[in-house]
Amino acid sequence: MTRTVPQPRSSPDAAPGSADAALARRYARELGWTAAGRDPLRLLTGESFDVLELPAEAGHAVLRRGVRTGPVLLSGTRMGLLVAAGGADELPGLLDWLEWGPLAPDLTAVGAGGRVTAPPLPGSAGGSTGAAVWLRPPEPGRGPEPALPALAGFGSSGGDAPDLVRLVDAAATECHRVRLSHARSGVPTGVLTRGSADQPLAFS
């Protein structure tokens, strides 16, 4: 069955002529993604994509592993890995199947009905301090689903889709490693740690 995706709509809450309104139009025009709200503008999940969220320290470790991903955003202390719509619903079952179960509580998902902060697209005016940023921005003009990690890619030898199962396994592994490392050192989750990412300081 072919899934019908609603037509993207620009933010009804952003003031006309504002930076949020302009960014919402760009998301709709270039990517077909729906944005809503204001200060900050938010992307609606569950239509074109879902998002796996994990501590930024664990996320940077996933990226260093070379695991194929779709677009990646950073928002405060959390990293977001965009996956195909429906991926959020698959996360609990995948964690159980991979025998992670409750061992990776810091790996969560945002799916249908959810929202994530919309980072500025390349070429847009920068956001305020602490705003979300793209670490691996989406590619305008390219359909989102083939480039997003999906369950259908598991075990396949061809195609362009990154594999959702391998991505979840890598993310759960790094979340668990970060949690164990902080437990041994007595560093609470969410505290700045030095040398944990590609920058001098990274959030965990």
N, C-alpha and C positions, 0 to 999 in steps of 0.2 A: 504494500500500500504506500502510495506517495504521500508524504507528510506535507500539509499545506502550511507554509510559514506566513504569518500576517505581514502585511506591508509595513515597512518601518514608518514611524511617525516622529516628527520632531518634538522637542520638549514643549509641553503646554504650559510649563511653569516658568521657563526662562523668559526674562524680559526681552521683547523685540530689540534687536540691535546690540544685545549684550554678547560678551564673549561666550557665555554658555549656549546661547541660541545659535551662534555661528558654529560652535563645535558640534552641537546636535545636528545641524544641517549637514556638516561634513561627514559625520558618522552615517547618516541616512543615505547621503548621495554616493559616497565612495565605498561603503562597506555593506549598506543595507541593514545596519544595526539601529535599534531603537534606543534613544536616550530620553531621560525625563528628569524633572527636578531642577534645582538650582543651588549653587553654592554649598556643596559641589554638584555638578551634573553627574548623573548616574546612568550606567548602561543596564538595560533590562536583560536578565538571564533567562534561559529556558526557551528562547525563540530561535536564535541563531547559534547560540553557544551556552555552555555551562562553565563554571570556574571551580577548579580545585584550589583550595587555600591552605597554606602551610606557613610556618615561621620563616622569615626571610633567610635566616642562617641556613636552615635546611634546604630552602629553595635554591640558594646559590650553590650548595653542594650538589644538588640534582643537575644544575646546568653544567657544572664542571665535569660531571660524569659522562657528558656527551649524549645523554638520552634525548631522542628526538622529541621536540615539543611543538606546539603551536605558539601563538602570541603569548607573551609573558608580561605581567604588570607587577609593579611594586607599589604598595600603599601602606605607608607607615611601617609597622613591624611585620606585616604579612605580605607574602608573595602570592600572586594569582596565576595559575596555569590554565589557559583557555582550552577546553575540550569540547567535543561535539555535544549538541543538545541531547539531553538524556543521560549524559555521563554522571551527573550528580546522583541520579537514582541507582546507578550501578555501583557506586562507591562502597556501600556497606557490604554488599554481596562479594565484591572483589576482595575487600580486606579479609573477609572470612575465608574465602577460597584460597587466598595467598597465605593464610594462617597468621595474619597480623591481628585480626579481630580488634580487641580493645587496646592493643599495644601501641597504637599510633593515634592517640586522641587529638593530637594537634593537626591532623590532616582532615580537613572538612571540605564540604562542597556547597556551592550556591547554584540552585537550579531554578525550575519554574517558579515564577512569582518573586524571585530575588532580584537584587540590584547590587552592582559594584561601582565604586567611584570611577568615573570616566577620565582617563589620563588625556592630556593634550596629544593630538596627533602630530606627527612630524610636520613642521612648518607652522604650527599653531602657536599663539602666544602662550608662554609658560604660566602654570598655575601658581597658587599661593604656596608659601612654605609648608611642607608636609603633604602636599597634594600627591596623587598617584602619578606614576610615570611608566612609560613603556620601556621595558628592558629588551624585549623582542617585539617590535610593533607589528600590527597586522598589515597585510599588503593590499592596498586599495586596488579594486578592479579584479581581485581574485576571489572566487566563491569561497566562503569560509569553511564549509564542511569538509572538503577534501584535504584541507591543511590542518585540521584539528584532530587530536588523538581520539580514536573511536574504538569501541569494543569489537567492531567488525574486522579491525585490522589484525586481531590476534592470530598468530600462527601463519599469516600470509607471507609470501615471499615477494610479492609485487605490490604496486600501487604506491600512492604518495602519502597515504594517511599514517601518521605516527600511531604507535600502538598504545591504547589506553591501559592495558594490563601492565605492560612494562613500565609505563610512566607512574602508575599507582604504586607498583612494587618499589621503584626507586625512591619515590616521595616518602612512602611509609618507612623505608630503611633509613633515610636521612633524618626524618622526624624522630625516630627512635634513637639514633645515634646522638642527636643534639640533646634529647631529653636525658640520656644516660650521662653524657659529658657534663651537663649542668648539674645533675644530681651529685656526681663525684666531686665537682669543684665547689658546690654550694651556691652556684649562681642561679637565681630565680629566672624562670622563663620570662622573656620580654626585656631583659636587661642588656644593655650594649655590651658586646664582647669584641675584643681586638683580634684582628687577624682571622676572622671567621668567614670573610667573603672577599670579593675582588676589590673592595675598598678598604681604607685603613680601619674604618669602623663599620660594623654591620649590625643590624638588629637581629635578634633571635626570636 
